[in-house]
Structures are given as structure tokens and as C-alpha cells.
Amino acid sequence: MEVITIEKEAFQRLLKKLDSIEEGLEELRNPVSRMQAEWVDTYDVMKILKVSRRTVTQYVSEGKLKCSRVKNKNYFKLDEISRFLEAGS
């Protein structure tokens, strides 16, 4: 086994980069993490959940997803979608 020695500053930069990568990966795992208070339409919900429009409509009619209707269009709070994902659909 080979031992490598690096300067303290280089090690600190490396740790900082690893933290940044970890934060980026966490964002990718949870697509709604930084937009908790925003609203999205059905199309966005379809993309986030990777389901069809019919499935989103079914989730709403079964009470699994809550939405607000404005001018014949459904809007969903992102924190509601996050709750839905955490509950396991």
C-alpha cells in the first residue's frame, strides 16, 4: 500500500469539492427539495413522478394527491408531491 502526503489546503479543497458533489447528488435524488413552496401543473407532476396524465388524474381522484384548480387547470404544491413520494405513492 502506498501512502500519499498532501498539503492541508489541498485536502481542505478536496473536502469542499466532495461536499459540493454530495449536495448535487442529493438534489438529483430529490427533485423538489429546493422548491417546497412553489406550484406546478399536471405536466410537471408527470415529469417528476414519471407517470402518465391519466395516472396523475387517478391519484387526484383517489385522494392520494391534492391539487388546486384554477381556470380548469390543476396545480400542485411541490411539498405535496414530496409528501406523496415519501409516503411511497
C-alpha positions as CSV (number, residue, x, y, z in Angstrom):
1,M,0.0,0.0,0.0
2,E,1.3,3.4,-1.0
3,V,1.0,6.4,1.3
4,I,0.4,9.8,-0.3
5,T,1.0,13.1,1.5
6,I,-0.8,16.3,0.5
7,E,-0.9,19.8,1.9
8,K,-3.6,20.8,4.4
9,E,-5.0,23.4,2.0
10,A,-5.2,20.9,-0.9
11,F,-7.0,18.4,1.4
12,Q,-9.5,21.1,2.5
13,R,-10.2,22.0,-1.2
14,L,-10.8,18.3,-1.9
15,L,-13.2,18.0,1.0
16,K,-15.1,21.1,-0.2
17,K,-15.4,19.7,-3.7
18,L,-16.7,16.4,-2.2
19,D,-19.3,18.2,-0.2
20,S,-20.4,20.1,-3.3
21,I,-20.7,16.8,-5.2
22,E,-22.7,15.3,-2.4
23,E,-25.1,18.3,-2.4
24,G,-25.6,18.0,-6.1
25,L,-26.4,14.3,-5.9
26,E,-28.9,14.9,-3.1
27,E,-30.6,17.5,-5.4
28,L,-30.8,14.9,-8.1
29,R,-32.3,12.3,-5.8
30,N,-35.0,14.7,-4.5
31,P,-36.1,16.9,-7.5
32,V,-38.4,19.1,-5.3
33,S,-36.1,19.7,-2.4
34,R,-35.3,23.4,-3.1
35,M,-38.7,24.5,-4.4
36,Q,-41.0,23.5,-1.5
37,A,-43.4,26.4,-1.7
38,E,-43.9,26.6,-5.4
39,W,-46.8,25.3,-7.5
40,V,-46.6,23.2,-10.7
41,D,-49.1,22.0,-13.2
42,T,-50.1,18.4,-14.2
43,Y,-47.4,18.2,-16.9
44,D,-44.6,19.0,-14.3
45,V,-46.1,16.4,-11.9
46,M,-46.0,13.8,-14.7
47,K,-42.3,14.6,-15.2
48,I,-41.4,14.5,-11.5
49,L,-43.3,11.3,-10.8
50,K,-42.5,9.7,-14.2
51,V,-46.2,8.8,-14.8
52,S,-48.9,9.5,-17.4
53,R,-51.5,12.2,-17.2
54,R,-54.1,9.5,-16.6
55,T,-52.2,8.3,-13.5
56,V,-51.9,11.8,-12.1
57,T,-55.7,12.2,-12.6
58,Q,-56.2,8.8,-10.8
59,Y,-54.0,9.9,-7.9
60,V,-56.1,13.1,-7.5
61,S,-59.5,11.2,-7.7
62,E,-58.3,8.7,-5.2
63,G,-57.2,11.5,-2.8
64,K,-53.5,10.4,-2.9
65,L,-52.5,13.8,-4.4
66,K,-54.1,17.1,-3.5
67,C,-54.4,19.9,-6.0
68,S,-56.0,23.3,-6.6
69,R,-58.0,24.0,-9.7
70,V,-57.7,27.4,-11.4
71,K,-59.5,28.0,-14.7
72,N,-59.9,24.3,-15.4
73,K,-56.3,23.5,-14.8
74,N,-54.9,21.6,-11.8
75,Y,-51.9,23.0,-9.8
76,F,-50.0,21.0,-7.2
77,K,-47.7,22.3,-4.4
78,L,-44.3,20.8,-4.6
79,D,-44.3,20.0,-0.9
80,E,-47.4,17.9,-1.5
81,I,-45.6,16.0,-4.3
82,S,-42.7,15.5,-1.9
83,R,-45.1,14.1,0.8
84,F,-46.6,11.8,-1.8
85,L,-43.1,10.5,-2.8
86,E,-42.1,10.0,0.8
87,A,-45.3,8.1,1.5
88,G,-44.4,5.6,-1.2
89,S,-47.1,6.6,-3.6
